[in-house]
Structure formats: structure tokens, C-alpha cells
Amino acid sequence: MKEMMIKLETIKDVQTFVSVVEKCPFSVDLSSGRYTVDAKSIMGIFSLDLMKPIKLIAYHDDSEVLKQFEPFKA
């Protein structure tokens, strides 16, 4: 499991992020406070507080996996 903090500031950022994460063959979650949602769910993402950085949790052991999320890094 790998984690990093990301920031999704605009609707376009969310759309682009979901396009990237949908291609992942492993599970990815987003966590904000006590809420955790599936990162492949646009509706789930919009239920989070996007004004704050969000924790991305990728259920994969390869640290190279996080490189695809670098454009969203907080």
C-alpha cells in the first residue's frame, strides 16, 4: 500500500484524475477526515472536502505506481 497527499482544485482536475485512476488495475481510495471513497467514483470524490489536501491510498506495493499521480501532488 502506498500513500500520498493530492489536491483536486477544479472540476477539470477531478475529471483528469478519474481518467488516470480508472486505468489502474488495482484499488485506489481517497480519504479526507473520517471519510474514505473509491477514487474511481466521481460522485464519491465530490462528496469529499476538496478545499483541503486529500490522502490517496493505492493498494499496490510498487512505488513507481505513484508517479502517475504526481501532477495532483499537494
Buried (B, 14 or more C-beta within 10 A) or exposed (E): EBEBEBEBEEEEBBEBBBEBBEEBEEBBBBBBEEEBBEBBBEEBBEEBEBEEBBBBBBEBEEEEBBEEBEEBEE
